[in-house]
């Protein structure tokens, strides 16, 4: 398994380190769930970390300005150029006379520019495939990449693998952080399989027929995790778990037939590694993203008290169930897509994002999300093998997939619910 992108036995030395002071961090997606929790860790550990730059989409300029002022960053960036006036006004309100304002970047390439800036570690907490360009920029610049943006790896796997050095990526998703830690317990040749756990979302145990009438409000009510709407819906359909299987395959160079998904509703065991002697190592912690975030930005050191540990003085029961692939076909579909490679993962991801949007707007039934994604993937066909994937290929495939998914979703919205069920 020599092509592993995330190698727990190796420590990547970044192009610009901080041997004599706090580690310098760039946070992409600072106003989102990952970004705000990362800032909480940084603020509680000023001797370990200092944030040099922040980026956000631009919808929460007041929060971005507050973060910039509290952390005294050198640069802030927003992807939406129309958010620039609001950001300038918010910064002006918070910075007093004589306080130097941070440099401001705006536009779709702003986060990419920050990802290549002078720092030790880049935390990519952007949601969606727009995180691909910043991921590539950080890797090419020789930064350590704490990767929470799974989509950039999924849609651009060959591109990322072509530039990432062993140990340069430290995964931040709780499942992949768990695998990363458990893999440190043995040699790669001793790994039999990876076991990725899934909470099962809010509909664990329901049949596909029972899922047909699920509402957006019900799907957004996740039982154990607090996440953004797209990720929450992806968790309810288990598309998120399918994406994580592809990510695990790419990060750790393990074939799909040796990656298993197990439903664990309590979300305390985040994933497991089974070794050839029959031993299984599991990583356990309460469902709190601050622990994997802290490990991502602090590796190879752990950050003390990053998050609460398990209270072993309290009786508890942890359950594990096999995946019901008939009710949740997204995982086998993702494995098929990952095996196809090429632009197929980009098509899968883009079509899903459009279908989630249609579902949240009331124009597509819950079960129609994965059914429509499967139709788009089938129309896309088998990508040519042996060809070199480019960013342009990914963008073209995504554009087609989004348009086709919208067409099929609109058609499904006109279909009576009885026929869909």
N, C-alpha and C positions, 0 to 999 in steps of 0.2 A: 504494500500500500504506500508506495513512494510518492504518489501524487497528492497526498493529503494537503489541503490548504490550511486547516487548523490542526496543528501538531502540538499536543500538550507537553511533549518531551523537549521541544525546542523553544528557545527564546529569540525572537527576531530583534536585532539591534537596529533601531530606526535611524534614518539619515540625520535627524536632529534630535538629540536626547537632552535630558536635563540632569546631568550627574550631580550638580551642586545645589539643587533646589527643588521646589515642587514640580511635578510633571505637568507640562503644558498640554492642554486639551482644547480641541476644537469640537464644538457640539453642533451637529446638523439636525434640525428639527427640534430646537430647544423649547418651543412652546407646547409640544405634544407630550404624551404620557411618558415616553422614554426620556425625553429631554428634561422635563421638570423633575423627574426622579433622580436623574444624573446630577442635576444642579443641587438637589438636596444633599447628595453624597459629597459633592465638592465643598459645599458650604460648611459641612460638619468636619471636613478634613482639609483645612487650608494649608497644613504643613505638607500634605501629599500632592495636592492638585491645585492648578490655577488655570482658569479658562481664558484663552486668548481671543476667541472669536465665537460668535453665535450666528446661526441662520434659522429662518423660519419661513413658512409659506407667505405670511403677511396678513392673516386674518385676525391675529391677536397682537397688534402693535403695542398696546399698553403693557402687556405682559413682557413682550420682548424688550421694551425700553427699561422696564423695572429690572429684568435680569441683567441687562447690559450695565446698568448703573450699580447694582449690588456687587457684580463680579469685576467691575472696572475693566471690561474687555477692550481690546484695541479696535475690533471691527465687528459690525453687525451687518447682516444681509437679509434681504427679503426676495422671494422668487417673483412676487407680484409687483411690477413697477408702479401700479396704481396705488399701492400701499405706502409709497415713499413719502408723500406729504404727511400722512397720519403718523408715520414713524418719526419723522423729523419733529413734529409737534410734541409727540409723547416724550422724546428724548429731551427736548427743550424744557419740558415741565419738571423733569427729574434732576437735571444737571444744574447746579448752582453757578453763580458768577465765578469765573476763574477755573472751573472744572473743565478739562479738555473733553470735548465730545468724541465719541468713537468714529472711525471711518465708516461710511455707509456704502454698501453695495446693493444693487437692485437688478433684477432680471433673472431669466431662467438659468443663466450660467453662474449666478452669484455663489451658490453653494459649492459648485465645482471649483471655483476659484479659491474659496476658503479651504476646501479639502486638501489643496496642494500647498497651503501656506505653511510658514515655519511653525512647527509644533512637534510634539512627541507622538501623540495619539489623536486620531480622528474617531469620534463616536458618530456613526451614521444612524440616526434615529428617524430618518425621513420615511414616510409611508408611501409605498408604491414604486413602480419601476423607474420613476424619475430619479431614484437614488442611484441608478447605474453609473451615470457620468461622475458623480462625486466619489463613488467607490473606486472606479478606475483611476481617478486623479490622485486619490490618497495613496493607492498602491504604487502608482508610477513615481510618486514623489518620495517613496520610501518611508511612509509613515506606518506606524502600527494602526491597524483598522479594527476598532471594536464595532462589530457588525450586528446591528439590530434590523437593518433593512434587508430582509431575506429576499425581497423581490429582485434586487439588483443582481444577486447571485443566481437566482432561478432563471431570469430572462437572459442573462449574459454569462452563463456559466463558463463556456469556453474562453470568452474574453477575459474574465476574471482569473481563470486558471493560467492563462498565458502570461500574466504580469505579476501574480502574487507569489511571493517566496514562502517556503515552509516556515510556519510559525508567525507569519505576518498578520494573519487574521485571527482574532479572538472572538468567538461567537457570543452574542448577547441574548439571543432567544433562550428562554429558560431550559427548553429541551436540549438545545445544542450545547449550552453551557454545561448541562448535566453530563452529556456524552463526553464532552471535552475533559471534564474532571474524572469521569470513570475510566476513560481510556488511558489515563496516566497510571492506572493500576496494573498494566500489563503491556507486553510487546504487541505490536500490530499484527504479527503473524499468529498471535494467540487469540485473536478476536473471532468469535463464531458468528455473532450477530449483534445488531443494535436494536434495542427495544425502545420505541418512542411512545411515551404515554400521552393520552388525550383525556381531557376532563369529560368529554362526551357532550359538553355544552348544555344548554337548558332542556334538550329533548332526548337525553339519554334513555334508551329503552323503548322509544316510540317506533312504530312501523312507518313505512313510506306513506301508506294511506292516511295514517294519523297526522303526518307532517304536512299534508296537502293544504290544510286550512290555517296554518300557523301565520300569525300577524307579525309585522315588524316590531311592535312593542314587546311581544313575547320573545322574539329572537334576540332582541337587544338586552334581555334580562339574563346575563350570564351569571351562573351560580357562584363562581369562585374568583374570577378575574375582573378588573376594571380596565377597559381598553376603549379605543376609538371605535366608531360605528362599523367601519369596514372590517376591521379585525374581529370585532364581536360577531358580526354576521358570518364571517368566514369560520369562526369557531363553532357556530351553531350548525353550519352545513358540513363541518369538518374539512372544508377546502383548505383551511389554515393548516390542518394536519397533513394534508396531501402536499402542500407547499413545503412543509417542514421535512417530509420524507425526501423530496428532491434536494433540499438544502443539505440534509445529512449525507446523502449520496455524494454530493459535490464536495462538501467540506472534508469528509473523512475517507473518501474513496472506497466505500463499501457498496457492493452490488445491491440492486433493489430486492433481489430475492433473499437477502440477508438483513433486511430492515423490516421490523414488525411493529405494528401499531396495536397498543393495548389500552383499553379504556379504564381510567383511574379517576373516578369522580371527585375524590378529595383533593387532588392536585398537590400532594405533598411529595410524591416520588416523581421527579421531573423527567427522568429517562434512565435507562439501564444499559449495561453492556454485558453480554454473555460471552464467556471465554471458552476455549476448547476443552477445558477440563470439567466443564459443567458449572463452574462458579459464575455467579452474576453479581456485578457491582452496581449499586443504585445510589443516586444522589438525592438526598431528601432535605427539604426546607419548606417552610410555609409559603403559600402562594404570594410572593412579594418580589417584584421585579428588581428591587434595589440590590439584591444579592448578585444576580448575574451581571447587572450593570457595573457594580463595583468591581467584580472580577475582570470584566472586560476592559475597564480603563486602568486597573491597577496591576494586571498580570505582569510578572509571575507572582506578585505578592497579593495576599488577601487583605482586605480593608476591615479592620476590627469593627464589630457592631454595625456592619453595613445594613443589616436587617435582623429582625428577631429570629432566633432558632426555634427548633421544635421543643415544645414543653413536654418532656418525657415523664413528668409527674402526673399528667392527666391521662386517664384511660382513653383510648381511641381505636378506631377500626379503619383500616385501609382496604379498599376493595379493588379488584381487577377483573375486567370482563373482556372477552374477545370482541373485536370490532364487528358490527353488523354491516357488512358491505352492501347488502340489499337495500337497507334504509339509508345508508350513507355511502353512495358509490363514488364519492369524490376522491377517496384515497386510492382505490385501484385505478381510477382514471388518471390521477396524478402520476402514479408509477408508470402507466403506459406512456404518458406524455414525456416523462423524464427519460424513459428508454428510447423514445423517438429522437429526442435531442433536437439540435438545430434551433429553429424558431418556434417549435411546438410549445415549449414552456412559456414563451412570451405570448403566444396566442391564448393559451390556457389562462394565464394571469390577467391579460387585458380583457378577455371576454367575461371573466368572472367579475372584475371590477364594474363593468357595465351592467351585468345582470344584478349585482348587489344594489346598484343605484336604482335600477328599475323596480326591484322588490321594495326598497325603502320608500319609493314614490307610490307604491300601491299598484304598479302596472305589471307585476309578474308574481306568480305564486312562489312560495318558499321552495317547493320541490322543483319548480321551473328553473331555478338558478343553475343547479348542476346539470339538469337535463339540457338546457340551452347551451351551456359551456361545452358539453359533450358533442352537441350537434356542430358547433363552430369548429371544434378540434377535428371532427371527422371530415368536415368540408375542407379544412386546411390540408389534410392528407399527410403523407409521410415526407418529411423534409429530406432533401438530398444529403446523403452521407459523404463524408470525405471532403466537403467544401469548407472554406474558412468563413466563420460567422463574423459579421461586422456590426457595428452599432447601427448603421443604416438598415441592415437587414432586420434587426430587432425592431426598429421604429416603424418600418414598412409593415411588418407582420402585425404589430400592435395596432396600427391604424386600420388595417383591414379587419382585424378581429373585433375591434370596438364597433366599427360600422355594421358588421354582420351580426354581432350580438344584439345591437339595438334593433335591427330589423326583425330578428327572430323573437326578441322579447316583446316587441309591439304586436307581433302576430299571436304570440301566446296569450297576451293580455286580452285578445278578442275571442279566445277559446273559452267556452263554458267551463266552470270549475268542475262539473261532474265528469267531463271528458278527461280533464287533466288528472283527476284523482284515480 
